[in-house]
Amino acid sequence: TGFDLIYEARDLDLPQNERDGMTQARKDIEATKKRVKEAEKRIDTGLDKFVAKGYWTEAREELRRQVGTLRFDLNALASAQVKDKKKEALALKTDFIKAVENLDFSLRQKNGAAATERLAATKVALDKVIAA
């Protein structure tokens, strides 16, 4: 519960990664998969309407909000795999992050055509990462 988290954060006898909640989030792979699916759904459905209407700030904020948790979650999912698949998953994650950075740049430049094209590339890259 929330009380446990408050007291764990203050307990100096625990290691730092446990006090920060990093260990707990990595233990539950099913919850991580749910968060990844939710982020994928928001990227797939939410960003299109913002880009189409030219709501650049909202699109950028939504993208950054989802990718902020995705970086952590994709690393957690990759670390749960065997060595060969882990390298492949991390390489795909790097490709996804590059696609996101390109999309973010297009959104900052307020370039609708490039943003639409790069959004499609970002969705494809995310699907590849999730499939790995």
Stockholm file with secondary structure:
# STOCKHOLM 1.0

chainA/1-132         TGFDLIYEARDLDLPQNERDGMTQARKDIEATKKRVKEAEKRIDTGLDKFVAKGYWTEAREELRRQVGTLRFDLNALASAQVKDKKKEALALKTDFIKAVENLDFSLRQKNGAAATERLAATKVALDKVIAA
#=GR chainA/1-132 SS CHHHHHHHHHCTTSCHHHHHTHHHHHHCHHHHHHHHHHHHHHHHHHHHHHHHHTCHHHHHHHHHHHHHHHHHHHHHHHHTSCHHHHHHHHHHHHHHHHHHHHHHHHHHHTCHHHHHHHHHHHHHHHHHHHHC
#=GC SS_cons         CHHHHHHHHHCTTSCHHHHHTHHHHHHCHHHHHHHHHHHHHHHHHHHHHHHHHTCHHHHHHHHHHHHHHHHHHHHHHHHTSCHHHHHHHHHHHHHHHHHHHHHHHHHHHTCHHHHHHHHHHHHHHHHHHHHC
//
